Amino acid sequence: MNITIKKMGDFRNILMVVNPISGGEEKDDLIADVQKEVQNKNWKFHLFKTEGENDIEKIQQEIKKVEPERMLVVGGDGTINMVAEALLHQELPIAIFPAGSANGLALNLDIPKDRKEQIKIALGDNFTNLDVLQINSQLCLHLSDIGLNAELIENYETAAIRGKFGYLMQTIPTLIRSKYPYEYEVEIDGSTYHHKGIMLAIANCKKYGTGAKINPEGMHDDGKFEILIFKNLDIAEILGTLREDVKFNTDFAEIISTSQAKIKCKKPIAFQIDGEFIENTQNIEVNIASKSLKIAVK
């Protein structure tokens, strides 16, 4: 179904998709504030809350029923990814209210923390066009990786404590149990490269939700993504990713910019996309769809 984007003055239907458990925070006040602002503009407000089962199909059904002119997404990177998959091949813009354990995409797009500013952006008329990665059968909007960070996310998802403190609590156990370094074979444009390291990242943006800048030169709308091979657990270099002017030592990380890649691992390794653990895998194929998702920004 193709949806025509109307001008802001013609907006009537706004569909808000909320993940009620993301980030371990209540969303009722935010929902009420957005609903009030939408109704003040004489637009129609519609609410959908995810349930954890068949949400993509349910969102698609809600879109057919409501026929919205814009989607508002309340959740973390995983929730935004899910909505993007529901919107695949539809010209329907989205707006982000970061409310997850990981909010990396919102951080990269400079979505502010102030709620009034978030609502202003969500109902405004400034947009950016985001490249979307296809990694095996999954969409990736932000960052994916295999190795140490994906292991951390896998352990976090089975833990009782949520939020950033939950990630922190899993750091030491993950380092103790991890079997890095891993061996990667990367094929780009017919050439094959062999690497060994603690993590291989597939980056469509610059930063993780923690603020760590792992892809300093990356752009979300340039038709390219970056393969980053992190070679060793260098604490000084890792802390350096928190600086805005980060520059990697080549002994620590290698960066390859491309529009397609195939990655093979010597053994199954933990694999995550946009902060969600996917599986342990040995084979990954990455392609890019340039500027295929429209997102409201300031």
Backbone as CSV, one residue per row, in Angstrom:
resi,resn,N_x,N_y,N_z,CA_x,CA_y,CA_z,C_x,C_y,C_z
1,MET,0.848,-1.189,0.000,0.000,0.000,0.000,0.882,1.236,0.000
2,ASN,0.705,2.100,-0.952,1.435,3.362,-1.015,0.619,4.449,-0.350
3,ILE,1.241,5.224,0.506,0.568,6.291,1.226,1.136,7.621,0.785
4,THR,0.281,8.547,0.394,0.720,9.869,-0.020,0.936,10.739,1.201
5,ILE,2.091,11.384,1.266,2.391,12.260,2.391,1.722,13.607,2.153
6,LYS,0.860,14.000,3.055,0.184,15.283,2.931,1.019,16.387,3.563
7,LYS,0.736,17.617,3.207,1.403,18.744,3.837,0.961,18.851,5.293
8,MET,1.791,19.517,6.105,1.490,19.581,7.534,0.114,20.174,7.799
9,GLY,-0.306,21.145,7.029,-1.599,21.769,7.276,-2.762,20.831,7.019
10,ASP,-2.505,19.723,6.293,-3.557,18.770,5.972,-3.569,17.563,6.907
11,PHE,-2.627,17.521,7.855,-2.541,16.359,8.741,-3.869,16.123,9.466
12,ARG,-4.310,14.888,9.463,-5.507,14.529,10.218,-5.258,13.353,11.152
13,ASN,-4.617,12.312,10.656,-4.425,11.097,11.447,-2.962,10.921,11.857
14,ILE,-2.741,10.852,13.154,-1.416,10.609,13.717,-1.478,9.301,14.493
15,LEU,-0.621,8.357,14.123,-0.593,7.061,14.802,0.652,6.961,15.672
16,MET,0.452,6.775,16.972,1.562,6.655,17.917,1.726,5.184,18.320
17,VAL,2.918,4.651,18.066,3.246,3.278,18.439,4.126,3.320,19.682
18,VAL,3.678,2.673,20.743,4.372,2.728,22.032,4.771,1.323,22.464
19,ASN,6.036,1.164,22.807,6.493,-0.063,23.460,6.405,0.182,24.964
20,PRO,5.402,-0.383,25.649,5.160,-0.031,27.056,6.237,-0.509,28.023
21,ILE,7.071,-1.462,27.613,8.075,-1.989,28.544,9.486,-1.526,28.222
22,SER,9.691,-0.804,27.127,11.046,-0.394,26.752,11.629,0.562,27.786
23,GLY,12.878,0.326,28.145,13.574,1.210,29.069,13.108,1.138,30.507
24,GLY,12.094,0.330,30.789,11.585,0.208,32.148,10.929,1.460,32.678
25,GLU,10.428,2.343,31.788,9.832,3.611,32.210,8.356,3.680,31.818
26,GLU,7.566,4.392,32.637,6.166,4.613,32.316,6.048,5.610,31.164
27,LYS,5.083,5.402,30.301,4.918,6.249,29.118,3.612,7.048,29.147
28,ASP,2.799,6.886,30.182,1.450,7.476,30.195,1.479,9.000,30.098
29,ASP,2.385,9.643,30.817,2.451,11.113,30.775,2.843,11.603,29.387
30,LEU,3.785,10.934,28.767,4.199,11.299,27.417,3.037,11.142,26.444
31,ILE,2.341,10.028,26.533,1.197,9.790,25.645,0.164,10.904,25.807
32,ALA,-0.114,11.268,27.052,-1.112,12.311,27.325,-0.674,13.657,26.743
33,ASP,0.612,13.979,26.891,1.119,15.256,26.370,1.026,15.315,24.850
34,VAL,1.382,14.235,24.194,1.324,14.201,22.731,-0.123,14.250,22.261
35,GLN,-0.975,13.482,22.905,-2.385,13.466,22.520,-3.005,14.863,22.633
36,LYS,-2.676,15.560,23.706,-3.204,16.913,23.905,-2.748,17.841,22.784
37,GLU,-1.461,17.780,22.414,-0.938,18.662,21.375,-1.545,18.330,20.014
38,VAL,-1.705,17.042,19.720,-2.314,16.632,18.456,-3.754,17.133,18.376
39,GLN,-4.501,16.988,19.456,-5.900,17.419,19.465,-6.022,18.938,19.424
40,ASN,-5.034,19.650,20.002,-5.036,21.115,19.920,-4.911,21.596,18.477
41,LYS,-4.299,20.765,17.631,-4.161,21.104,16.229,-5.346,20.615,15.394
42,ASN,-6.338,20.051,16.081,-7.518,19.490,15.414,-7.168,18.320,14.503
43,TRP,-6.118,17.604,14.878,-5.789,16.367,14.187,-6.317,15.208,15.006
44,LYS,-6.306,14.009,14.435,-6.837,12.833,15.118,-5.685,11.975,15.648
45,PHE,-5.790,11.615,16.912,-4.746,10.852,17.585,-5.173,9.389,17.708
46,HIS,-4.271,8.496,17.315,-4.520,7.055,17.424,-3.336,6.419,18.150
47,LEU,-3.618,5.480,19.031,-2.583,4.857,19.857,-2.550,3.349,19.645
48,PHE,-1.328,2.823,19.482,-1.130,1.379,19.415,0.005,1.012,20.356
49,LYS,-0.232,0.046,21.244,0.795,-0.430,22.162,1.243,-1.823,21.742
50,THR,2.570,-1.997,21.638,3.098,-3.300,21.250,2.861,-4.317,22.359
51,GLU,2.786,-5.582,21.950,2.479,-6.648,22.902,3.560,-7.720,22.956
52,GLY,4.526,-7.649,22.024,5.606,-8.627,22.040,5.378,-9.828,21.150
53,GLU,4.213,-9.916,20.521,3.919,-11.028,19.615,3.259,-10.499,18.345
54,ASN,3.835,-10.845,17.203,3.276,-10.456,15.894,3.041,-8.952,15.785
55,ASP,3.905,-8.159,16.405,3.682,-6.708,16.424,3.796,-6.083,15.035
56,ILE,4.690,-6.577,14.203,4.848,-5.998,12.871,3.545,-6.134,12.084
57,GLU,2.980,-7.328,12.107,1.717,-7.551,11.392,0.594,-6.698,11.973
58,LYS,0.566,-6.571,13.286,-0.481,-5.777,13.939,-0.337,-4.290,13.596
59,ILE,0.895,-3.810,13.535,1.126,-2.411,13.154,0.673,-2.184,11.718
60,GLN,0.984,-3.115,10.837,0.559,-2.999,9.441,-0.967,-2.956,9.332
61,GLN,-1.634,-3.757,10.135,-3.096,-3.739,10.142,-3.627,-2.406,10.656
62,GLU,-2.962,-1.854,11.664,-3.370,-0.571,12.229,-3.179,0.547,11.202
63,ILE,-2.115,0.475,10.426,-1.869,1.469,9.383,-2.980,1.439,8.338
64,LYS,-3.374,0.248,7.937,-4.456,0.111,6.954,-5.763,0.690,7.498
65,LYS,-5.999,0.487,8.790,-7.246,0.954,9.397,-7.245,2.468,9.594
66,VAL,-6.135,3.008,10.087,-6.060,4.430,10.451,-5.707,5.309,9.259
67,GLU,-4.865,4.782,8.344,-4.326,5.564,7.226,-3.674,6.859,7.727
68,PRO,-2.626,6.721,8.566,-1.993,7.907,9.168,-1.132,8.661,8.170
69,GLU,-0.926,9.939,8.480,0.014,10.745,7.710,1.399,10.744,8.340
70,ARG,1.465,10.286,9.601,2.755,10.206,10.279,2.667,9.200,11.415
71,MET,3.807,8.528,11.656,3.927,7.586,12.771,4.818,8.198,13.841
72,LEU,4.393,8.135,15.080,5.224,8.522,16.214,5.628,7.240,16.931
73,VAL,6.909,7.087,17.208,7.418,5.843,17.780,8.024,6.119,19.145
74,VAL,7.497,5.455,20.171,7.987,5.602,21.544,8.649,4.297,21.950
75,GLY,9.974,4.326,22.062,10.713,3.124,22.412,12.181,3.297,22.096
76,GLY,12.908,2.203,22.124,14.327,2.235,21.824,14.602,1.867,20.379
77,ASP,15.873,1.581,20.076,16.265,1.268,18.707,15.524,0.057,18.155
78,GLY,15.300,-0.954,18.991,14.598,-2.154,18.537,13.171,-1.858,18.122
79,THR,12.487,-0.982,18.867,11.110,-0.615,18.530,11.065,0.169,17.224
80,ILE,12.000,1.100,17.043,12.058,1.881,15.809,12.323,0.960,14.623
81,ASN,13.226,0.009,14.804,13.532,-0.962,13.760,12.279,-1.737,13.362
82,MET,11.495,-2.161,14.343,10.282,-2.930,14.087,9.265,-2.112,13.290
83,VAL,9.083,-0.845,13.657,8.155,0.026,12.932,8.648,0.247,11.506
84,ALA,9.962,0.427,11.337,10.519,0.613,9.995,10.244,-0.601,9.121
85,GLU,10.345,-1.789,9.700,10.051,-3.001,8.931,8.580,-3.057,8.538
86,ALA,7.699,-2.611,9.431,6.270,-2.571,9.117,5.975,-1.573,8.008
87,LEU,6.828,-0.550,7.874,6.615,0.512,6.894,7.381,0.297,5.590
88,LEU,8.054,-0.830,5.453,8.910,-1.055,4.301,8.142,-0.824,3.000
89,HIS,8.755,-0.036,2.124,8.209,0.315,0.804,7.008,1.263,0.879
90,GLN,6.789,1.912,2.014,5.718,2.897,2.133,6.313,4.276,2.404
91,GLU,5.775,5.282,1.768,6.274,6.649,1.950,5.557,7.293,3.140
92,LEU,5.890,6.821,4.320,5.235,7.300,5.532,6.298,7.720,6.533
93,PRO,6.400,9.004,6.877,7.459,9.469,7.789,7.197,9.057,9.227
94,ILE,8.277,8.966,9.990,8.167,8.635,11.407,8.850,9.706,12.243
95,ALA,8.448,9.772,13.514,9.096,10.652,14.493,9.449,9.807,15.709
96,ILE,10.566,10.112,16.318,11.120,9.283,17.391,10.984,9.970,18.754
97,PHE,10.458,9.212,19.729,10.512,9.594,21.138,11.385,8.550,21.836
98,PRO,12.676,8.846,22.057,13.586,7.838,22.625,13.175,7.443,24.027
99,ALA,12.872,6.160,24.217,12.397,5.694,25.515,12.787,4.242,25.736
100,GLY,14.003,3.891,25.316,14.452,2.514,25.460,15.716,2.410,26.283
101,SER,16.174,1.173,26.454,17.463,0.961,27.105,18.587,1.438,26.200
102,ALA,18.361,1.333,24.871,19.319,1.835,23.889,18.593,2.806,22.967
103,ASN,19.118,4.026,22.858,18.495,5.067,22.037,19.522,5.655,21.072
104,GLY,20.277,4.783,20.444,21.380,5.218,19.611,20.960,6.005,18.383
105,LEU,19.875,5.578,17.723,19.456,6.294,16.525,19.040,7.717,16.873
106,ALA,18.272,7.885,17.942,17.859,9.223,18.376,19.067,10.087,18.716
107,LEU,20.076,9.496,19.338,21.292,10.237,19.670,21.994,10.715,18.408
108,ASN,22.099,9.845,17.412,22.764,10.211,16.166,22.002,11.260,15.371
109,LEU,20.694,11.300,15.524,19.876,12.277,14.815,19.643,13.539,15.639
110,ASP,20.312,13.640,16.788,20.229,14.818,17.661,18.810,15.090,18.144
111,ILE,18.061,14.030,18.428,16.744,14.198,19.043,16.959,14.598,20.504
112,PRO,16.453,15.750,20.944,16.726,16.228,22.315,16.005,15.403,23.367
113,LYS,16.438,15.567,24.614,15.807,14.866,25.719,14.576,15.596,26.246
114,ASP,14.492,16.884,25.975,13.364,17.683,26.446,12.069,17.261,25.731
115,ARG,11.034,16.960,26.519,9.793,16.426,25.946,9.096,17.425,25.039
116,LYS,9.050,18.688,25.431,8.386,19.698,24.594,9.074,19.813,23.238
117,GLU,10.408,19.754,23.256,11.156,19.815,22.006,10.900,18.575,21.151
118,GLN,10.816,17.423,21.798,10.530,16.189,21.070,9.177,16.272,20.359
119,ILE,8.167,16.793,21.056,6.833,16.908,20.465,6.850,17.903,19.311
120,LYS,7.576,19.001,19.489,7.682,20.003,18.426,8.297,19.398,17.170
121,ILE,9.352,18.617,17.341,9.996,17.955,16.210,9.057,16.937,15.580
122,ALA,8.403,16.152,16.421,7.540,15.069,15.929,6.402,15.581,15.060
123,LEU,5.900,16.768,15.365,4.767,17.319,14.627,5.194,18.441,13.687
124,GLY,6.511,18.606,13.518,7.040,19.651,12.647,7.203,19.189,11.217
125,ASP,7.943,19.955,10.433,8.061,19.657,9.008,9.508,19.598,8.521
126,ASN,10.436,19.264,9.442,11.834,19.053,9.056,12.142,17.559,9.093
127,PHE,12.788,17.074,8.036,13.032,15.648,7.917,14.457,15.368,7.449
128,THR,14.913,14.143,7.730,16.113,13.612,7.108,15.756,12.268,6.502
129,ASN,16.483,11.894,5.453,16.250,10.607,4.792,17.352,9.642,5.191
130,LEU,16.981,8.576,5.865,17.928,7.630,6.453,18.160,6.448,5.524
131,ASP,19.432,6.112,5.308,19.748,4.850,4.633,19.298,3.696,5.521
132,VAL,18.888,2.609,4.913,18.486,1.408,5.651,19.335,0.238,5.178
133,LEU,19.899,-0.498,6.099,20.692,-1.676,5.763,19.831,-2.930,5.813
134,GLN,20.071,-3.829,4.882,19.467,-5.163,4.911,20.569,-6.132,5.294
135,ILE,20.470,-6.703,6.488,21.483,-7.636,6.987,20.831,-9.004,7.100
136,ASN,21.227,-9.912,6.230,20.528,-11.190,6.080,19.044,-10.895,5.852
137,SER,18.169,-11.347,6.705,16.730,-11.096,6.515,16.223,-9.975,7.406
138,GLN,17.138,-9.200,8.020,16.751,-8.190,9.003,17.101,-6.785,8.510
139,LEU,16.294,-5.797,8.948,16.635,-4.405,8.706,17.555,-3.904,9.810
140,CYS,18.442,-2.979,9.452,19.290,-2.297,10.424,19.278,-0.813,10.112
141,LEU,18.932,0.011,11.086,18.884,1.455,10.903,20.112,2.144,11.475
142,HIS,20.735,1.535,12.429,21.708,2.226,13.268,23.044,1.490,13.278
143,LEU,23.165,0.479,14.131,24.416,-0.266,14.269,24.147,-1.737,14.540
144,SER,24.944,-2.561,13.910,24.922,-3.998,14.156,26.348,-4.436,14.452
145,ASP,26.498,-5.532,15.174,27.849,-6.051,15.368,27.821,-7.522,15.718
146,ILE,28.957,-8.160,15.541,29.171,-9.547,15.957,30.406,-9.567,16.841
147,GLY,30.287,-10.298,17.957,31.409,-10.359,18.876,31.057,-9.905,20.274
148,LEU,31.965,-9.178,20.892,31.886,-8.883,22.321,30.641,-8.090,22.709
149,ASN,30.314,-7.034,21.974,29.145,-6.226,22.326,27.853,-7.015,22.174
150,ALA,27.741,-7.833,21.128,26.553,-8.662,20.941,26.409,-9.680,22.071
151,GLU,27.527,-10.198,22.561,27.483,-11.101,23.718,26.934,-10.377,24.948
152,LEU,27.369,-9.124,25.127,26.880,-8.316,26.242,25.364,-8.119,26.141
153,ILE,24.872,-7.825,24.938,23.432,-7.625,24.744,22.674,-8.920,24.986
154,GLU,23.221,-10.038,24.538,22.572,-11.330,24.792,22.445,-11.583,26.292
155,ASN,23.507,-11.323,27.048,23.464,-11.527,28.494,22.500,-10.554,29.169
156,TYR,22.471,-9.311,28.680,21.560,-8.299,29.232,20.105,-8.709,29.063
157,GLU,19.770,-9.276,27.900,18.376,-9.611,27.613,17.843,-10.728,28.501
158,THR,18.722,-11.513,29.108,18.284,-12.577,30.017,18.409,-12.168,31.480
159,ALA,18.854,-10.934,31.740,19.040,-10.460,33.115,17.782,-9.787,33.650
160,ALA,17.710,-9.639,34.956,16.532,-9.060,35.596,16.568,-7.538,35.635
161,ILE,17.772,-6.962,35.655,17.913,-5.513,35.789,17.968,-4.874,34.407
162,ARG,17.122,-3.850,34.173,17.056,-3.187,32.878,17.799,-1.847,32.911
163,GLY,17.793,-1.143,31.776,18.411,0.166,31.694,19.928,0.083,31.596
164,LYS,20.579,1.250,31.613,22.028,1.312,31.449,22.760,0.605,32.589
165,PHE,22.175,0.635,33.805,22.807,-0.064,34.923,22.811,-1.568,34.673
166,GLY,21.750,-2.051,34.009,21.686,-3.467,33.666,22.806,-3.867,32.724
167,TYR,23.108,-2.999,31.737,24.231,-3.263,30.848,25.547,-3.299,31.632
168,LEU,25.706,-2.320,32.520,26.935,-2.239,33.312,27.141,-3.502,34.145
169,MET,26.054,-4.009,34.718,26.128,-5.209,35.553,26.577,-6.442,34.766
170,GLN,26.331,-6.453,33.463,26.687,-7.611,32.643,28.075,-7.511,32.026
171,THR,28.742,-6.376,32.184,30.017,-6.169,31.509,31.087,-7.153,31.962
172,ILE,31.320,-7.244,33.263,32.382,-8.124,33.771,32.092,-9.588,33.467
173,PRO,30.868,-10.095,33.737,30.592,-11.500,33.387,30.790,-11.785,31.903
174,THR,30.439,-10.837,31.041,30.625,-11.039,29.602,32.102,-11.141,29.253
175,LEU,32.925,-10.264,29.808,34.365,-10.291,29.537,34.993,-11.599,30.022
176,ILE,34.520,-12.102,31.154,35.076,-13.330,31.725,34.742,-14.539,30.847
177,ARG,33.489,-14.581,30.357,33.030,-15.754,29.606,33.377,-15.698,28.111
178,SER,33.664,-14.513,27.584,33.877,-14.375,26.144,35.117,-15.144,25.673
179,LYS,35.040,-15.663,24.439,36.133,-16.441,23.868,36.821,-15.693,22.722
180,TYR,36.861,-14.356,22.838,37.580,-13.568,21.835,39.078,-13.852,21.951
181,PRO,39.892,-13.572,20.921,39.534,-12.909,19.657,38.838,-13.856,18.685
182,TYR,38.063,-13.261,17.762,37.338,-14.002,16.751,38.006,-13.785,15.397
183,GLU,37.766,-14.715,14.483,38.317,-14.600,13.137,37.203,-14.290,12.150
184,TYR,37.415,-13.249,11.316,36.431,-12.803,10.342,37.033,-12.834,8.934
185,GLU,36.206,-13.230,7.972,36.555,-13.115,6.556,35.558,-12.167,5.913
186,VAL,36.028,-11.062,5.370,35.160,-10.017,4.821,35.377,-9.931,3.314
187,GLU,34.285,-10.091,2.543,34.354,-9.997,1.085,33.656,-8.722,0.627
188,ILE,34.405,-7.858,-0.073,33.885,-6.590,-0.591,34.356,-6.415,-2.027
189,ASP,33.414,-6.231,-2.947,33.730,-5.990,-4.359,34.702,-7.029,-4.925
190,GLY,34.477,-8.290,-4.569,35.284,-9.373,-5.110,36.605,-9.605,-4.407
191,SER,36.968,-8.733,-3.484,38.206,-8.902,-2.717,37.894,-9.438,-1.334
192,THR,38.737,-10.329,-0.819,38.513,-10.955,0.484,39.612,-10.535,1.454
193,TYR,39.189,-10.135,2.655,40.112,-9.674,3.697,39.949,-10.564,4.934
194,HIS,41.051,-10.935,5.545,41.023,-11.770,6.739,41.414,-10.927,7.953
195,HIS,40.603,-11.019,9.000,40.831,-10.204,10.187,40.626,-11.041,11.446
196,LYS,41.202,-10.559,12.530,41.002,-11.156,13.851,40.767,-10.020,14.832
197,GLY,39.779,-10.184,15.747,39.511,-9.111,16.694,38.453,-9.460,17.712
198,ILE,38.098,-8.463,18.546,37.103,-8.682,19.595,35.688,-8.399,19.102
199,MET,35.573,-7.636,17.987,34.261,-7.261,17.492,34.359,-6.751,16.064
200,LEU,33.345,-7.076,15.265,33.193,-6.487,13.943,31.852,-5.767,13.914
201,ALA,31.884,-4.465,13.632,30.665,-3.658,13.619,30.275,-3.303,12.191
202,ILE,28.960,-3.213,11.966,28.391,-2.774,10.693,27.633,-1.496,11.012
203,ALA,28.149,-0.347,10.569,27.690,0.944,11.080,27.029,1.786,9.998
204,ASN,25.793,2.207,10.278,25.089,3.158,9.423,25.119,4.561,10.034
205,CYS,25.542,4.654,11.296,25.620,5.924,12.023,26.958,6.004,12.748
206,LYS,27.152,7.068,13.515,28.429,7.299,14.179,28.543,6.651,15.557
207,LYS,27.437,6.685,16.362,27.546,6.401,17.785,26.599,5.298,18.256
208,TYR,27.038,4.606,19.314,26.135,3.766,20.097,25.283,4.658,21.001
209,GLY,24.254,4.066,21.587,23.396,4.808,22.512,24.125,5.283,23.751
210,THR,25.259,4.664,24.077,26.069,5.087,25.228,26.804,6.399,24.958
211,GLY,26.830,6.807,23.682,27.592,7.988,23.285,28.946,7.651,22.704
212,ALA,29.350,6.377,22.765,30.634,5.967,22.204,30.617,6.137,20.692
213,LYS,31.559,6.926,20.165,31.628,7.189,18.724,32.571,6.179,18.099
214,ILE,31.998,5.142,17.490,32.825,4.083,16.913,33.026,4.253,15.406
215,ASN,32.281,5.174,14.794,32.357,5.371,13.345,32.462,6.866,13.050
216,PRO,33.621,7.468,13.355,33.755,8.933,13.349,33.369,9.611,12.039
217,GLU,33.618,8.966,10.896,33.361,9.594,9.600,32.047,9.138,8.973
218,GLY,31.279,8.327,9.669,30.062,7.764,9.107,28.952,8.792,8.913
219,MET,28.139,8.590,7.881,26.977,9.428,7.600,25.771,8.525,7.376
220,HIS,24.601,8.960,7.857,23.416,8.102,7.768,22.684,8.231,6.439
221,ASP,23.169,9.097,5.537,22.445,9.349,4.297,23.369,9.453,3.082
222,ASP,24.519,8.757,3.127,25.502,8.888,2.042,25.536,7.691,1.105
223,GLY,24.609,6.724,1.296,24.594,5.545,0.443,25.680,4.541,0.757
224,LYS,26.384,4.735,1.869,27.462,3.838,2.288,27.249,3.422,3.745
225,PHE,27.865,2.309,4.117,27.986,1.945,5.524,29.441,1.567,5.766
226,GLU,29.806,1.407,7.020,31.190,1.098,7.368,31.290,-0.254,8.071
227,ILE,32.305,-1.016,7.677,32.717,-2.211,8.406,33.871,-1.797,9.309
228,LEU,33.726,-2.045,10.607,34.770,-1.667,11.562,35.248,-2.916,12.292
229,ILE,36.534,-3.198,12.194,37.108,-4.343,12.887,37.911,-3.834,14.078
230,PHE,37.445,-4.159,15.275,38.143,-3.769,16.502,39.038,-4.938,16.911
231,LYS,40.339,-4.670,16.938,41.324,-5.739,16.990,41.651,-6.235,18.393
232,ASN,41.573,-5.365,19.391,41.955,-5.787,20.738,41.204,-4.979,21.788
233,LEU,41.258,-5.438,23.010,40.556,-4.797,24.121,41.476,-3.761,24.758
234,ASP,41.600,-2.626,24.079,42.464,-1.529,24.532,41.585,-0.524,25.294
235,ILE,41.692,-0.508,26.612,40.813,0.324,27.446,40.970,1.805,27.134
236,ALA,42.189,2.258,26.911,42.424,3.676,26.604,41.731,4.063,25.293
237,GLU,41.835,3.211,24.278,41.184,3.490,22.994,39.666,3.453,23.131
238,ILE,39.158,2.515,23.929,37.711,2.410,24.140,37.184,3.663,24.834
239,LEU,37.882,4.138,25.858,37.477,5.373,26.539,37.553,6.564,25.591
240,GLY,38.488,6.496,24.650,38.638,7.577,23.687,37.447,7.731,22.764
241,THR,36.633,6.677,22.607,35.444,6.777,21.752,34.398,7.709,22.336
242,LEU,34.547,8.097,23.599,33.601,9.024,24.223,33.921,10.474,23.895
243,ARG,35.057,10.729,23.231,35.414,12.082,22.808,34.775,12.388,21.456
244,GLU,34.449,13.646,21.233,33.872,14.031,19.951,34.906,13.972,18.828
245,ASP,36.187,14.210,19.175,37.239,14.248,18.160,38.019,12.935,18.097
246,VAL,37.344,11.811,18.315,38.012,10.513,18.377,38.705,10.182,17.061
247,LYS,39.918,9.660,17.183,40.666,9.135,16.044,41.274,7.807,16.462
248,PHE,41.022,6.754,15.680,41.468,5.424,16.056,42.905,5.162,15.616
249,ASN,43.664,4.542,16.506,44.952,3.976,16.148,44.698,2.753,15.265
250,THR,45.441,2.610,14.177,45.215,1.487,13.262,45.493,0.132,13.908
251,ASP,46.243,0.123,15.011,46.465,-1.123,15.747,45.230,-1.525,16.555
252,PHE,44.320,-0.561,16.747,43.103,-0.826,17.519,41.906,-1.127,16.624
253,ALA,41.731,-0.353,15.538,40.548,-0.515,14.695,40.863,-0.213,13.243
254,GLU,40.166,-0.935,12.364,40.259,-0.708,10.922,38.865,-0.420,10.385
255,ILE,38.744,0.555,9.476,37.443,0.975,8.956,37.426,0.823,7.439
256,ILE,36.356,0.181,6.921,36.166,0.000,5.486,34.791,0.536,5.116
257,SER,34.712,1.477,4.177,33.441,2.031,3.724,33.001,1.322,2.449
258,THR,31.716,0.916,2.384,31.236,0.139,1.249,29.716,0.234,1.148
259,SER,29.156,-0.340,0.096,27.701,-0.396,-0.065,27.190,-1.837,-0.030
260,GLN,28.104,-2.795,0.070,27.707,-4.199,0.207,28.880,-4.994,0.772
261,ALA,28.571,-6.079,1.472,29.633,-6.902,2.053,29.091,-8.273,2.432
262,LYS,29.988,-9.248,2.414,29.692,-10.578,2.946,30.719,-10.888,4.028
263,ILE,30.255,-11.410,5.149,31.126,-11.680,6.291,30.970,-13.137,6.693
264,LYS,32.091,-13.821,6.840,32.077,-15.206,7.302,32.924,-15.313,8.569
265,CYS,32.433,-16.063,9.528,33.150,-16.274,10.791,33.601,-17.727,10.877
266,LYS,34.724,-17.941,11.521,35.260,-19.292,11.614,34.353,-20.189,12.441
267,LYS,33.653,-19.585,13.424,32.704,-20.324,14.264,31.530,-19.406,14.588
268,PRO,30.395,-19.948,15.017,29.240,-19.094,15.330,29.570,-18.067,16.409
269,ILE,29.180,-16.800,16.145,29.468,-15.689,17.050,28.183,-14.927,17.312
270,ALA,28.056,-14.366,18.512,26.878,-13.567,18.884,26.713,-12.401,17.920
271,PHE,25.454,-12.126,17.528,25.130,-11.163,16.477,23.931,-10.332,16.923
272,GLN,24.066,-8.994,16.869,22.973,-8.108,17.264,22.710,-7.055,16.198
273,ILE,21.450,-6.597,16.137,21.059,-5.505,15.242,20.276,-4.473,16.034
274,ASP,20.694,-3.227,15.988,19.989,-2.119,16.642,19.651,-2.434,18.102
275,GLY,20.614,-3.040,18.801,20.446,-3.299,20.226,19.646,-4.530,20.576
276,GLU,19.287,-5.358,19.578,18.522,-6.576,19.823,19.366,-7.787,19.431
277,PHE,19.564,-8.722,20.371,20.296,-9.942,20.053,19.496,-10.761,19.051
278,ILE,20.164,-11.213,17.968,19.496,-11.984,16.922,19.776,-13.479,17.064
279,GLU,21.054,-13.853,17.022,21.422,-15.261,17.087,22.945,-15.362,17.110
280,ASN,23.444,-16.586,17.253,24.853,-16.861,16.988,24.959,-17.281,15.524
281,THR,25.840,-16.644,14.784,25.877,-16.874,13.348,27.300,-16.937,12.823
282,GLN,27.441,-17.506,11.634,28.732,-17.559,10.959,28.740,-16.775,9.650
283,ASN,27.549,-16.503,9.093,27.460,-15.879,7.776,26.529,-14.674,7.791
284,ILE,27.027,-13.544,7.277,26.246,-12.302,7.230,26.432,-11.659,5.861
285,GLU,25.322,-11.220,5.264,25.369,-10.471,4.015,24.697,-9.119,4.232
286,VAL,25.351,-8.046,3.793,24.858,-6.690,4.044,24.706,-5.941,2.727
287,ASN,23.520,-5.322,2.535,23.267,-4.438,1.406,22.598,-3.169,1.933
288,ILE,22.537,-2.130,1.100,22.001,-0.847,1.553,20.918,-0.344,0.604
289,ALA,19.872,0.245,1.188,18.841,0.955,0.431,18.971,2.433,0.793
290,SER,19.436,3.248,-0.139,19.772,4.635,0.155,18.519,5.471,0.447
291,LYS,18.591,6.254,1.509,17.586,7.256,1.863,16.152,6.724,1.759
292,SER,15.917,5.570,2.393,14.621,4.922,2.223,13.678,5.086,3.413
293,LEU,14.090,5.806,4.464,13.210,6.046,5.602,13.257,7.517,5.964
294,LYS,12.086,8.160,6.019,11.973,9.593,6.303,11.698,9.791,7.789
295,ILE,12.564,10.575,8.467,12.464,10.747,9.909,12.455,12.233,10.260
296,ALA,11.565,12.611,11.165,11.467,13.997,11.612,12.665,14.347,12.486
297,VAL,13.277,15.508,12.224,14.416,15.990,12.998,14.245,17.486,13.259
298,LYS,15.113,18.034,14.133,14.990,19.453,14.473,15.598,20.340,13.401
